[in-house]
């Protein structure tokens, strides 16, 4: 008797018998896809920002570690290590720096480098990164711009925010150094 009191939709019963179920409308699916797209873009932006910040922090930590090694070298020998080709650890620094750490590409690209008068008579001494000869000519290149922005951000964090002045600076078109002694 209860079953008789309940009215059923005759169309719904026929659709169920045919195996047809009401699904989502196209508009509902589009709204869900749009919301998921917005969420994905927000997450991607946040992750990319965190990666860039981690790269700058790793670069700054390596730079400080290498600068400390140069100070220890200076304390022991009375002068800073001689200059070497980018990516090559100067003679005598292997006592203070792991060769593999020095030869590995920097977190921001390029190779670790030393600029020095070398030996007991050297005046300017700095540790930094050489981005390669083509870096200075690549104005407008997206990667060039990203690295430049990252280095400017790094300069804001560890120095005065100007790559032309202070202790962390651009010494030529493609090399950026933490100047330790002048």
Phi, psi and omega in degrees: 000321177297321180297328181285332182287331182281126180269138179246155178277117183295328179292318180297321178297319180294319180295320179295320179295328180276354179087014180262126178242148178290127180252197179274148178280162179300323180295318178297318180294318179297321179295316179297316180297320178296315179297317178297322177296318178296316178298319179296320180292323178294318179294317180299316179299315180297318180294317179297320178298317180295321178296315180298318179295320179294321178297316178296319180294319178295319178298313181297320180295316178296318180299315178295319179297316180291324177295319177297321177297320178295323177295321178295320176300314181299318180298321182282319188255343180088000175207164182280161182298154178288160180291150176220170177294150177306136180087348178258129180286125179300149181302133178099337181279346180297342176290333186247338184233136175291128184302320181296322178296322181288320185280343179291145177300147180289159179300339179258004183099170180078186183236148176296146185209159175235137170244130187201150168289339177073144176068190185293340184260000183295143180254289181284133175221131178209154176241135181192213185231136173254121183274355180102160185295327183283348185298317184294331182272357186268027179308137180092342178291136184298315181295318177303314181294319179297317179293318179299317179294319179296319180291324175294320177296320177297317179298323175298323184283321187251352184214217188267359179086002180236117183288355178264347181225176177084190183275331174259117185207167177271119183264337171210188187301336186225015182231135182234126187229149166269107183282120183263324181215142176233000000 
